[in-house]
Amino acid sequence: MKSRIFFIVLISLLTITRLTSQEESVNFEALVSKKTLGLNENLRVDFKMNKDGDNFNPPSFEGFRVVGGPNQSVSNMFVNGKRTFSKTYSYFLSPLEKGLITVGQATIEINGKIFKTLPVEVNVSESVEISKDPNDPNYIVNENLHLVAEVSNPKPFLNEGISIVYKLYYSPQINVTNVGEIETPEFENFWSQNIKIPRLQIERGSYNGESYNYVIWKKTVLYPQKTGRLEILPLSLDVSVDVPTNRRDFFGNRIYSQVSKKITAGRRVIQVSELPDNAPSSFNGAVGDFDIELTTTKTDLNASESLQATIKISGKGNLKLFSPPSIEAPSSLEKYDPEYNENVSTNLAGMNGNISNTYTLVPQFQGKYPISSVDFTFFNTSLKKYETLKTKEIIVNVLEGPTLLTEKVDPQNSTTPSNILPLINQFKFIKTKPNLVNINSSSFINSTYFYIIIFLPFFIIILIVIFFKSKKIKDSDLKKYKSITANKLARKYLFEAKKNLDKKDMFYVSLEKAMHNFLKSKLSIETSDYSKERIQDLLKNRNVDDDTQKLFIRLIENCEFARYTPASNVAINKDYKNAVKVISKLDNLL
């Protein structure tokens, strides 16, 4: 009996000692790539642990801008029967200011306990010269990644359309894994319109005489609204790049090093020329190449009938920046305010299509009335001169109606106009049906119609309330059904994405469907409204924090971009973890 008690006590002590040793062996630390760096360099921070944990929370990185990460890597090895585990969360940071900056504490939960890293101080100095070592990943990225702004015409006239195309060039020896827009130019003193790019496509081209891959990132059409020297501020992108190294893994595959780089297209100067001074009086700001047309729906009609007269400007130029000229009609044709119509499409060549004003005219008297020709002047940028076009005069023939009377005057001696309307005595027709009412008719009060008029509004109000209440219930049930269905689809596609971690294309298709259906279930967003700007507005209105919004938008962009560029297993695992994280967080918030 005593030996059994001793054995139990011994086992308990050994167990407690083992658990204590396990807790003491937990190592969670923050490692930085360098303690001193220049303002133009990036810093890599690794949060490394030797035991797996949950609920990792990075620091706020005050004084830095996160340009890459978090990237997650896991190492699990057995050497001589001993297991070695390592898990790392990596971030790439760009300093925002000089001086001593502290990387704060990160936390993680391991075995039910919270562990924290120690703060790390980093000294940021002036910008340093970039190393030209051909084996340095940063040097390789600087030499093989370029953002170029191509302007179609740097010396346009005022209101002449030009285009600016931003192209991201990268050498075939590096892989672009993620792109984010940091700074977007506002195109001050320009009328601008972005050309939508439905899908990013990798194309082949040349840069400085060398073969490069490139992606058209942004296309914009500009119409200068001011003469002189105008500046277009630079577009800046944050690009994550996988750079091949000289090392290889156990299976002989080349090991890639991930580098985050901020690139800019630089400022562009546009010299806008003034239009010539000899502009005709009919010029109203039209610049381009146009035609004019005056048409009517009919030319023969009776008095008090109506017709529509349309003045239409068609062609290529600044169609949205001027109005069609007005038409002149005699006073006997009553003219109403015009209805403006616009059918204009915009591409890299500028605006194309037509604009028009449609007037409704109503003649009052018999006769023939002219609609005068219309003058339209525009500046032709190809010929560099003003051109004036004229429409044909149209005669409106009014067949039946009152006759326009004029005083008989001597045309040689009279100075008064002959087109003066005299006073015309008009009489009402004699009524043939007087609709007489019996003097001794019964009183309306207390009659059947009296009570119908009294109670009919209440009856109609009750019907309206019942109708809208039933419609609200029906809409609510339909909305709830759609939300439940979309939520089930989101979970289904997220599970499929997890199964396809080793199949890039199927993984990103499933991940995109999961995120789309999750939004449909939580925000009742339809496919037609599925855009990054719309999603960000809805999340912001639901008080979702900025980091979660950016992470969700970044995942959508990764799904779009990963279809056309290679993606490493690390990037795929990172996207899956981020998707689970952001969906779980939004599920709690929404």
C-alpha positions as CSV (number, residue, x, y, z in Angstrom):
1,M,0.0,0.0,0.0
2,K,2.8,2.4,0.9
3,S,4.7,1.5,-2.3
4,R,1.6,2.2,-4.4
5,I,1.1,5.7,-2.8
6,F,4.8,6.4,-3.3
7,F,4.5,5.5,-7.0
8,I,1.5,7.7,-7.5
9,V,3.3,10.7,-5.9
10,L,6.4,10.1,-8.0
11,I,4.3,10.1,-11.2
12,S,2.5,13.3,-10.2
13,L,5.8,15.1,-9.5
14,L,7.2,14.0,-12.8
15,T,4.1,15.2,-14.7
16,I,4.2,18.6,-12.9
17,T,7.9,19.0,-13.6
18,R,7.3,18.1,-17.3
19,L,4.5,20.6,-17.7
20,T,6.6,23.3,-15.9
21,S,9.5,22.6,-18.2
22,Q,7.2,22.9,-21.3
23,E,5.8,26.3,-20.1
24,E,9.3,27.6,-19.4
25,S,10.5,26.4,-22.9
26,V,8.1,28.7,-24.7
27,N,10.0,31.2,-26.7
28,F,8.3,34.1,-28.4
29,E,10.5,36.9,-29.7
30,A,10.6,39.8,-32.3
31,L,13.6,39.8,-34.7
32,V,14.4,42.7,-37.0
33,S,16.5,42.5,-40.2
34,K,18.6,45.5,-39.1
35,K,18.8,47.9,-36.2
36,T,19.9,50.9,-38.3
37,L,18.4,51.7,-41.7
38,G,17.9,54.7,-44.1
39,L,14.7,56.5,-44.6
40,N,14.5,54.9,-48.1
41,E,15.0,51.4,-46.9
42,N,12.5,48.7,-45.7
43,L,12.7,46.8,-42.5
44,R,11.7,43.2,-42.0
45,V,10.2,42.2,-38.7
46,D,9.8,38.5,-37.8
47,F,7.7,37.4,-34.8
48,K,9.0,33.9,-34.1
49,M,7.7,31.3,-31.7
50,N,8.8,27.7,-30.9
51,K,5.3,26.5,-30.1
52,D,2.1,26.8,-32.0
53,G,-0.4,29.4,-30.7
54,D,-3.6,31.2,-31.6
55,N,-5.0,34.8,-31.6
56,F,-1.8,36.5,-32.8
57,N,-2.0,40.3,-32.5
58,P,0.8,42.4,-34.1
59,P,1.7,45.8,-32.7
60,S,0.4,49.0,-34.3
61,F,3.8,49.8,-36.0
62,E,3.6,53.4,-35.1
63,G,6.1,55.4,-37.2
64,F,6.1,52.9,-40.0
65,R,3.9,52.0,-43.0
66,V,3.2,48.3,-43.5
67,V,4.2,47.6,-47.1
68,G,4.1,43.8,-46.9
69,G,2.8,41.0,-44.8
70,P,1.8,39.4,-42.7
71,N,3.5,36.4,-44.2
72,Q,3.3,33.2,-42.2
73,S,5.8,30.3,-42.4
74,V,5.9,27.1,-40.4
75,S,8.9,24.7,-39.9
76,N,8.4,21.3,-38.2
77,M,11.5,19.0,-38.2
78,F,12.5,15.8,-36.4
79,V,16.3,15.4,-35.8
80,N,17.5,12.2,-33.9
81,G,13.9,11.7,-32.6
82,K,13.6,15.2,-31.3
83,R,10.9,17.5,-32.7
84,T,11.8,21.1,-33.5
85,F,8.9,23.5,-34.3
86,S,9.1,27.1,-35.5
87,K,6.3,29.4,-36.6
88,T,7.0,32.9,-37.9
89,Y,4.8,36.0,-38.8
90,S,6.8,38.4,-41.1
91,Y,6.1,42.0,-41.8
92,F,7.8,44.5,-44.2
93,L,7.8,48.1,-42.9
94,S,8.8,51.4,-44.5
95,P,9.8,54.2,-42.0
96,L,7.8,57.4,-42.1
97,E,10.3,59.6,-40.2
98,K,13.9,59.8,-39.0
99,G,14.9,59.1,-35.5
100,L,14.6,56.3,-32.9
101,I,11.4,54.3,-33.6
102,T,10.2,51.5,-31.4
103,V,8.5,48.4,-32.7
104,G,5.9,47.6,-30.1
105,Q,4.9,44.3,-28.4
106,A,3.1,41.5,-30.2
107,T,0.9,39.0,-28.3
108,I,-0.1,35.4,-28.8
109,E,-2.0,32.8,-26.9
110,I,-0.1,29.5,-26.3
111,N,-1.6,26.7,-24.1
112,G,-4.2,29.1,-22.7
113,K,-1.6,31.7,-21.7
114,I,-0.7,35.1,-23.2
115,F,2.9,35.7,-24.3
116,K,4.4,39.0,-25.4
117,T,7.5,40.0,-27.3
118,L,9.9,42.7,-26.1
119,P,9.9,46.1,-27.8
120,V,12.7,46.6,-30.3
121,E,14.2,50.0,-31.0
122,V,15.3,50.9,-34.6
123,N,17.4,53.9,-35.6
124,V,16.3,55.6,-38.9
125,S,18.8,57.8,-40.5
126,E,18.9,59.9,-43.8
127,S,18.3,58.1,-47.1
128,V,21.2,55.9,-48.0
129,E,22.6,54.9,-51.4
130,I,21.1,51.6,-52.6
131,S,23.5,48.8,-52.8
132,K,24.5,47.7,-56.3
133,D,25.3,44.2,-55.3
134,P,23.8,41.9,-58.0
135,N,23.0,39.3,-55.3
136,D,21.1,41.9,-53.2
137,P,17.3,41.3,-53.6
138,N,16.6,45.1,-53.2
139,Y,19.1,45.9,-56.0
140,I,17.5,43.3,-58.2
141,V,14.0,44.8,-57.6
142,N,15.2,48.3,-58.3
143,E,16.7,47.3,-61.6
144,N,13.8,45.1,-62.8
145,L,10.7,46.9,-61.6
146,H,9.5,50.2,-63.2
147,L,6.2,52.2,-63.2
148,V,5.8,54.4,-66.3
149,A,3.2,57.1,-67.1
150,E,2.7,57.4,-70.9
151,V,1.1,60.6,-72.0
152,S,-0.4,60.7,-75.5
153,N,0.2,64.4,-76.1
154,P,2.2,66.6,-73.7
155,K,1.3,69.8,-75.6
156,P,-2.4,69.9,-76.2
157,F,-4.7,72.8,-76.8
158,L,-7.2,74.0,-74.2
159,N,-10.1,71.4,-74.0
160,E,-8.2,69.0,-76.3
161,G,-8.4,65.4,-75.1
162,I,-5.3,63.5,-74.1
163,S,-4.8,60.2,-72.3
164,I,-2.4,59.0,-69.6
165,V,-1.6,55.2,-69.2
166,Y,0.2,53.8,-66.2
167,K,2.2,50.7,-67.0
168,L,3.9,48.4,-64.5
169,Y,7.0,46.9,-66.1
170,Y,8.8,43.9,-64.5
171,S,11.5,41.6,-65.7
172,P,10.6,37.9,-66.3
173,Q,13.2,36.9,-63.7
174,I,11.1,38.3,-60.8
175,N,7.5,37.5,-59.8
176,V,5.0,40.2,-58.7
177,T,2.7,38.8,-56.0
178,N,0.8,41.8,-54.8
179,V,0.1,45.4,-55.9
180,G,-1.6,48.1,-53.9
181,E,-2.2,51.8,-54.8
182,I,-0.7,54.2,-52.2
183,E,-1.1,57.6,-53.9
184,T,-3.5,58.5,-56.6
185,P,-3.2,61.8,-58.6
186,E,-6.2,64.1,-58.5
187,F,-5.6,65.7,-61.9
188,E,-6.2,69.3,-60.8
189,N,-7.2,71.7,-63.6
190,F,-8.3,68.8,-65.8
191,W,-11.6,67.2,-66.5
192,S,-10.8,63.5,-66.1
193,Q,-12.5,60.2,-66.5
194,N,-11.0,56.8,-65.7
195,I,-11.2,54.0,-68.3
196,K,-12.4,50.9,-66.6
197,I,-10.0,47.9,-66.9
198,P,-12.2,44.8,-66.5
199,R,-9.2,42.5,-65.9
200,L,-5.5,42.9,-65.5
201,Q,-3.6,41.2,-68.3
202,I,0.1,40.4,-68.6
203,E,1.6,41.6,-71.9
204,R,5.0,41.5,-73.5
205,G,6.9,44.7,-74.3
206,S,10.2,46.4,-74.1
207,Y,11.7,48.8,-71.6
208,N,14.9,50.6,-72.4
209,G,15.5,48.1,-75.3
210,E,15.1,45.0,-73.0
211,S,12.2,42.5,-73.0
212,Y,9.8,43.0,-70.1
213,N,6.4,41.9,-68.9
214,Y,4.0,44.7,-68.2
215,V,0.5,45.2,-66.9
216,I,-1.7,48.3,-67.7
217,W,-2.6,49.4,-64.2
218,K,-4.6,52.6,-64.9
219,K,-6.0,54.5,-67.9
220,T,-7.4,58.0,-67.7
221,V,-8.7,60.5,-70.3
222,L,-7.9,64.2,-69.5
223,Y,-9.2,67.5,-70.9
224,P,-7.2,70.5,-69.7
225,Q,-9.3,73.4,-68.4
226,K,-6.5,75.9,-67.9
227,T,-3.7,77.1,-70.2
228,G,0.0,77.2,-69.3
229,R,2.1,74.7,-67.4
230,L,0.1,72.0,-65.6
231,E,1.6,69.3,-63.4
232,I,0.2,65.8,-63.0
233,L,1.2,64.4,-59.6
234,P,2.8,61.0,-59.5
235,L,1.0,57.7,-59.0
236,S,2.6,55.5,-56.3
237,L,2.3,51.7,-55.9
238,D,3.3,49.3,-53.2
239,V,4.5,46.1,-54.9
240,S,5.4,42.8,-53.3
241,V,8.0,40.9,-55.3
242,D,9.4,37.4,-55.1
243,V,13.1,37.5,-56.1
244,P,15.0,34.3,-56.9
245,T,18.1,33.6,-54.8
246,N,21.1,31.3,-55.4
247,R,19.8,28.9,-52.7
248,R,17.7,25.8,-53.3
249,D,15.5,23.7,-51.0
250,F,15.8,19.9,-50.3
251,F,14.0,19.0,-53.5
252,G,16.1,21.3,-55.7
253,N,13.6,24.1,-56.2
254,R,14.9,27.6,-56.2
255,I,14.2,29.6,-53.0
256,Y,12.6,33.0,-53.4
257,S,13.1,36.0,-51.2
258,Q,10.1,38.4,-50.8
259,V,10.8,42.1,-51.1
260,S,8.3,45.0,-50.8
261,K,9.0,48.0,-52.9
262,K,7.3,51.4,-53.3
263,I,7.6,52.7,-56.8
264,T,6.3,56.0,-58.4
265,A,5.7,57.1,-61.9
266,G,7.1,60.6,-61.3
267,R,5.6,64.0,-62.1
268,R,4.5,64.7,-65.6
269,V,4.3,68.3,-67.1
270,I,1.6,69.2,-69.6
271,Q,2.1,72.5,-71.6
272,V,-1.4,73.6,-72.6
273,S,-1.7,76.1,-75.5
274,E,-4.4,78.8,-75.8
275,L,-6.9,78.8,-78.6
276,P,-6.5,81.4,-81.3
277,D,-8.0,84.8,-80.6
278,N,-10.0,85.1,-83.8
279,A,-12.9,83.0,-82.6
280,P,-16.3,83.7,-84.2
281,S,-19.3,84.8,-82.0
282,S,-20.9,81.5,-82.5
283,F,-18.0,79.6,-80.8
284,N,-19.0,78.2,-77.3
285,G,-16.0,76.1,-76.4
286,A,-16.3,73.1,-78.7
287,V,-12.9,71.6,-79.5
288,G,-12.6,68.5,-81.8
289,D,-14.2,67.5,-85.0
290,F,-18.0,67.7,-85.2
291,D,-21.1,67.6,-87.5
292,I,-24.4,69.4,-86.9
293,E,-27.9,68.4,-87.9
294,L,-31.3,70.1,-87.5
295,T,-34.4,67.8,-87.9
296,T,-38.1,67.9,-87.1
297,T,-40.6,65.1,-86.6
298,K,-42.9,66.6,-89.2
299,T,-43.3,69.7,-91.4
300,D,-47.1,69.6,-92.2
301,L,-49.5,69.8,-89.3
302,N,-52.6,71.6,-87.9
303,A,-52.7,74.5,-85.4
304,S,-52.4,73.4,-81.8
305,E,-50.7,70.2,-82.8
306,S,-47.1,69.8,-81.7
307,L,-43.8,68.9,-83.4
308,Q,-40.3,68.2,-82.1
309,A,-37.3,70.0,-83.5
310,T,-33.9,68.5,-82.6
311,I,-30.5,70.1,-82.9
312,K,-27.8,67.4,-82.7
313,I,-24.0,67.7,-82.5
314,S,-22.0,64.5,-83.3
315,G,-18.4,63.6,-83.6
316,K,-15.2,63.4,-81.5
317,G,-14.2,66.0,-78.9
318,N,-15.2,67.6,-75.6
319,L,-18.9,66.7,-76.1
320,K,-19.6,66.8,-72.3
321,L,-18.1,70.3,-71.9
322,F,-20.4,72.4,-74.0
323,S,-24.1,72.7,-74.9
324,P,-25.7,72.6,-78.4
325,P,-26.7,75.9,-79.9
326,S,-30.4,77.0,-79.6
327,I,-32.8,77.3,-82.5
328,E,-34.7,80.4,-83.5
329,A,-38.4,80.1,-84.4
330,P,-41.1,82.8,-85.2
331,S,-43.3,84.0,-82.3
332,S,-46.3,82.2,-83.9
333,L,-44.6,78.9,-83.0
334,E,-44.7,78.5,-79.2
335,K,-41.4,77.1,-78.1
336,Y,-40.8,75.1,-74.8
337,D,-37.6,74.5,-72.9
338,P,-35.4,71.8,-74.6
339,E,-34.8,68.3,-73.4
340,Y,-31.1,67.5,-73.3
341,N,-29.9,64.0,-74.5
342,E,-26.4,62.6,-74.3
343,N,-25.0,59.5,-76.0
344,V,-21.2,59.7,-75.4
345,S,-18.7,57.0,-74.8
346,T,-15.1,57.6,-73.6
347,N,-12.0,55.7,-74.5
348,L,-8.3,56.4,-74.8
349,A,-9.0,58.5,-78.0
350,G,-11.4,60.7,-76.0
351,M,-15.1,61.3,-76.2
352,N,-17.1,60.0,-79.1
353,G,-20.9,60.2,-79.8
354,N,-23.5,62.9,-79.9
355,I,-25.4,65.4,-77.8
356,S,-28.7,67.0,-78.7
357,N,-31.4,69.4,-77.6
358,T,-35.0,68.6,-78.5
359,Y,-37.5,71.5,-78.6
360,T,-41.3,71.1,-78.6
361,L,-43.0,73.6,-80.9
362,V,-46.8,74.3,-81.1
363,P,-48.1,76.5,-84.0
364,Q,-51.0,78.8,-83.2
365,F,-52.1,79.9,-86.7
366,Q,-52.2,78.8,-90.3
367,G,-49.3,79.6,-92.5
368,K,-45.8,78.7,-93.4
369,Y,-43.1,79.4,-90.7
370,P,-39.4,79.1,-91.1
371,I,-37.0,77.6,-88.5
372,S,-33.9,79.5,-89.2
373,S,-30.5,77.8,-89.9
374,V,-28.2,77.4,-86.9
375,D,-24.6,78.3,-86.8
376,F,-22.1,76.1,-84.9
377,T,-18.4,76.9,-84.6
378,F,-15.7,74.6,-83.2
379,F,-11.9,74.5,-83.1
380,N,-10.5,71.7,-85.2
381,T,-7.3,70.5,-83.5
382,S,-6.2,68.6,-86.6
383,L,-6.3,71.7,-88.9
384,K,-5.6,74.1,-85.9
385,K,-8.3,76.6,-87.0
386,Y,-12.0,77.4,-86.3
387,E,-14.7,75.9,-88.5
388,T,-18.3,77.0,-88.8
389,L,-21.1,74.7,-89.9
390,K,-24.7,75.8,-90.8
391,T,-27.9,73.7,-90.9
392,K,-30.6,74.0,-93.5
393,E,-33.6,76.2,-93.0
394,I,-36.8,74.2,-92.3
395,I,-40.3,75.4,-93.3
396,V,-43.2,74.3,-91.1
397,N,-46.5,74.3,-93.0
398,V,-49.6,74.8,-90.7
399,L,-52.6,73.6,-92.7
400,E,-55.7,74.2,-90.5
401,G,-56.4,76.6,-87.7
402,P,-57.1,80.3,-87.0
403,T,-55.8,82.8,-89.6
404,L,-53.2,85.3,-88.6
405,L,-54.7,88.7,-89.3
406,T,-52.6,91.7,-90.0
407,E,-53.4,95.4,-90.5
408,K,-53.5,96.7,-94.0
409,V,-50.8,99.3,-94.2
410,D,-48.8,101.0,-96.9
411,P,-45.6,99.0,-97.0
412,Q,-43.7,102.1,-98.4
413,N,-44.8,104.6,-95.7
414,S,-45.3,102.3,-92.7
415,T,-42.6,101.9,-90.1
416,T,-44.6,99.5,-88.0
417,P,-44.2,95.7,-88.3
418,S,-46.9,93.9,-90.3
419,N,-46.8,90.8,-88.1
420,I,-49.0,92.2,-85.3
421,L,-51.8,90.3,-83.8
422,P,-55.1,92.3,-83.6
423,L,-57.7,92.1,-80.9
424,I,-59.9,89.2,-81.8
425,N,-63.4,88.9,-80.2
426,Q,-64.0,85.3,-79.3
427,F,-67.4,84.0,-78.1
428,K,-68.2,80.8,-76.3
429,F,-70.4,78.2,-78.0
430,I,-74.1,78.0,-76.9
431,K,-74.5,74.9,-74.7
432,T,-76.8,72.3,-76.1
433,K,-76.9,70.3,-72.9
434,P,-77.6,72.6,-69.9
435,N,-77.5,69.8,-67.3
436,L,-80.4,71.4,-65.3
437,V,-81.0,70.2,-61.7
438,N,-84.3,69.8,-60.0
439,I,-85.0,72.5,-57.4
440,N,-86.7,70.1,-55.0
441,S,-83.9,67.6,-55.1
442,S,-83.1,65.7,-51.9
443,S,-80.3,66.9,-49.6
444,F,-76.8,65.5,-50.1
445,I,-76.2,65.2,-46.4
446,N,-77.3,61.7,-45.0
447,S,-77.5,60.4,-48.6
448,T,-75.7,57.2,-49.7
449,Y,-73.0,59.2,-51.6
450,F,-72.4,61.2,-48.5
451,Y,-71.6,58.1,-46.4
452,I,-69.5,56.6,-49.2
453,I,-67.4,59.7,-49.4
454,I,-67.0,59.8,-45.6
455,F,-65.9,56.1,-45.1
456,L,-64.1,55.4,-48.4
457,P,-60.8,57.1,-47.3
458,F,-60.7,55.1,-44.1
459,F,-61.2,51.9,-46.1
460,I,-58.5,52.8,-48.6
461,I,-56.1,53.6,-45.7
462,I,-56.7,50.2,-44.1
463,L,-56.1,48.5,-47.5
464,I,-52.8,50.4,-48.0
465,V,-51.6,49.5,-44.5
466,I,-52.4,45.8,-45.0
467,F,-50.7,45.8,-48.4
468,F,-47.5,47.4,-47.2
469,K,-47.3,45.3,-44.1
470,S,-47.7,42.1,-46.0
471,K,-45.2,43.3,-48.6
472,K,-42.7,44.1,-45.8
473,I,-43.1,40.6,-44.3
474,K,-42.7,39.0,-47.7
475,D,-39.6,41.1,-48.5
476,S,-38.1,40.3,-45.1
477,D,-38.6,36.5,-45.5
478,L,-37.1,36.7,-49.0
479,K,-34.1,38.7,-47.7
480,K,-33.6,36.3,-44.8
481,Y,-33.7,33.3,-47.2
482,K,-31.2,34.9,-49.6
483,S,-28.9,35.6,-46.6
484,I,-29.0,32.1,-45.3
485,T,-28.4,30.6,-48.7
486,A,-25.5,33.0,-49.4
487,N,-24.0,32.1,-46.0
488,K,-24.1,28.4,-46.7
489,L,-22.5,29.0,-50.1
490,A,-19.7,31.1,-48.4
491,R,-18.9,28.2,-46.0
492,K,-19.0,25.7,-48.8
493,Y,-16.6,27.6,-51.1
494,L,-14.3,28.4,-48.1
495,F,-14.1,24.7,-47.4
496,E,-13.4,24.0,-51.1
497,A,-10.6,26.7,-51.0
498,K,-9.0,24.9,-48.1
499,K,-9.0,21.6,-50.0
500,N,-7.4,23.2,-53.0
501,L,-4.5,24.9,-51.3
502,D,-2.1,23.1,-53.7
503,K,-4.1,24.1,-56.8
504,K,-3.7,27.8,-57.2
505,D,-6.4,28.5,-59.8
506,M,-9.1,26.4,-58.1
507,F,-8.1,27.9,-54.7
508,Y,-8.5,31.5,-55.8
509,V,-11.8,30.9,-57.6
510,S,-13.3,29.2,-54.5
511,L,-11.9,31.9,-52.2
512,E,-13.4,34.7,-54.4
513,K,-16.8,32.9,-54.4
514,A,-16.6,32.4,-50.6
515,M,-16.0,36.1,-50.0
516,H,-18.7,37.2,-52.5
517,N,-21.3,35.0,-50.9
518,F,-20.3,36.1,-47.4
519,L,-20.9,39.7,-48.4
520,K,-24.3,38.8,-49.9
521,S,-25.3,37.1,-46.6
522,K,-24.1,40.0,-44.4
523,L,-24.6,43.1,-46.4
524,S,-27.3,42.0,-48.8
525,I,-25.1,43.2,-51.7
526,E,-26.1,42.0,-55.2
527,T,-23.7,40.9,-57.9
528,S,-24.3,44.1,-59.9
529,D,-23.1,46.1,-57.0
530,Y,-20.0,44.0,-56.4
531,S,-17.1,46.5,-56.7
532,K,-14.3,47.3,-54.3
533,E,-15.5,50.9,-53.8
534,R,-19.1,49.8,-53.0
535,I,-17.8,47.1,-50.6
536,Q,-15.5,49.6,-48.8
537,D,-18.4,52.1,-48.4
538,L,-20.7,49.4,-46.9
539,L,-18.1,48.2,-44.5
540,K,-17.3,51.7,-43.4
541,N,-21.0,52.5,-42.8
542,R,-21.2,49.4,-40.6
543,N,-18.3,50.8,-38.4
544,V,-15.8,48.2,-39.5
545,D,-12.2,49.3,-38.7
546,D,-9.9,50.4,-41.5
547,D,-7.4,47.5,-41.1
548,T,-10.2,44.9,-41.6
549,Q,-11.5,46.9,-44.6
550,K,-8.1,47.0,-46.2
551,L,-7.4,43.3,-45.5
552,F,-10.8,42.3,-47.2
553,I,-10.1,44.5,-50.2
554,R,-6.5,43.2,-50.5
555,L,-7.9,39.6,-50.6
556,I,-10.2,40.5,-53.4
557,E,-7.3,42.1,-55.3
558,N,-5.2,39.0,-54.6
559,C,-7.9,36.8,-56.1
560,E,-8.0,38.9,-59.2
561,F,-4.2,39.3,-59.6
562,A,-3.2,35.7,-58.8
563,R,-5.0,34.4,-61.9
564,Y,-2.3,36.0,-64.1
565,T,0.8,35.7,-62.0
566,P,2.6,32.9,-60.3
567,A,1.8,32.5,-56.6
568,S,3.9,30.7,-54.0
569,N,2.6,28.2,-51.5
570,V,3.4,30.7,-48.8
571,A,1.3,33.4,-50.4
572,I,-1.6,31.0,-50.9
573,N,-1.5,29.9,-47.3
574,K,-1.3,33.5,-46.2
575,D,-4.4,34.4,-48.2
576,Y,-6.3,31.5,-46.8
577,K,-5.4,32.4,-43.2
578,N,-6.3,36.0,-43.8
579,A,-9.6,35.1,-45.4
580,V,-10.6,32.9,-42.4
581,K,-9.4,35.7,-40.1
582,V,-11.3,38.6,-41.8
583,I,-14.5,36.5,-42.4
584,S,-14.6,35.5,-38.7
585,K,-14.0,39.1,-37.6
586,L,-16.7,40.5,-39.9
587,D,-19.1,37.7,-38.8
588,N,-18.8,39.0,-35.2
589,L,-19.0,42.7,-36.2
590,L,-21.9,42.3,-38.6
